[in-house]
Amino acid sequence: MEKEIKVWYDKEGDYLEVLFAQREGYFKETENDAVMEKIDNNGEVIGFSILKISDLKEQKPISLILKSVLPKKAISDQ
């Protein structure tokens, strides 16, 4: 199965963004201050961003899990 992934890097802003889907959504914090995950209106992870990406060359690789959230309907069904 093929899937298009969009990667955008802003050298001036030292910012990397990776999108798995072109849908409306919002960014939310993760456990790592440099990483934000992009969530669509259904709670699915559709991308992520990394701030100060150039700082990574001086650090260990980032490792974290991007978590989709349950849609409000699914929460109310429990």
C-alpha positions in Angstrom: 0.0 0.0 0.0 1.5 3.3 -1.0 1.0 6.5 1.0 2.2 10.0 0.2 4.0 11.7 3.0 4.9 15.4 2.8 8.0 16.7 4.5 8.7 20.4 4.9 11.8 22.0 6.4 12.2 25.6 7.2 15.9 26.3 7.6 15.4 29.8 9.0 12.9 28.7 11.6 14.9 25.5 12.2 11.6 23.6 11.9 10.6 20.2 10.3 7.1 19.1 9.6 6.0 15.7 8.4 2.4 15.1 7.3 0.9 11.7 6.6 -2.4 13.2 5.4 -3.6 16.5 4.1 -6.5 17.1 6.5 -7.6 19.8 8.8 -6.2 19.3 12.3 -4.3 20.9 15.2 -0.9 20.4 16.9 -0.7 19.2 20.4 2.3 18.7 22.8 4.1 15.4 23.3 6.3 14.2 26.1 9.2 15.8 24.3 9.3 19.6 24.3 10.6 19.8 20.7 8.0 17.5 19.2 4.3 18.3 18.4 1.9 15.8 17.0 -0.8 16.9 14.5 -4.2 15.4 15.2 -7.2 15.5 12.9 -10.8 16.2 14.1 -11.3 12.4 14.6 -8.3 12.1 16.9 -6.0 10.4 14.4 -2.4 11.3 14.2 -1.8 12.9 10.8 1.7 14.2 11.2 4.3 15.7 13.5 6.7 18.6 13.8 10.1 19.1 15.4 11.3 22.5 16.6 15.0 23.3 16.7 15.8 20.3 14.5 19.5 21.3 14.2 19.9 20.7 18.0 19.4 17.0 17.3 22.9 16.6 15.9 24.2 17.2 19.4 21.7 14.8 21.1 20.7 11.2 21.1 17.9 10.4 18.6 14.4 11.3 19.6 12.2 8.3 20.4 8.5 8.6 21.3 5.1 7.2 20.5 2.6 9.4 18.7 -0.8 8.6 20.2 -4.1 8.9 18.5 -7.0 9.8 20.8 -10.4 8.2 20.9 -13.1 10.2 19.1 -15.6 11.8 21.5 -18.3 9.3 20.3 -16.1 6.3 21.2 -15.5 7.7 24.7 -19.2 8.2 25.3 -19.9 4.6 24.1 -17.8 3.2 26.9 
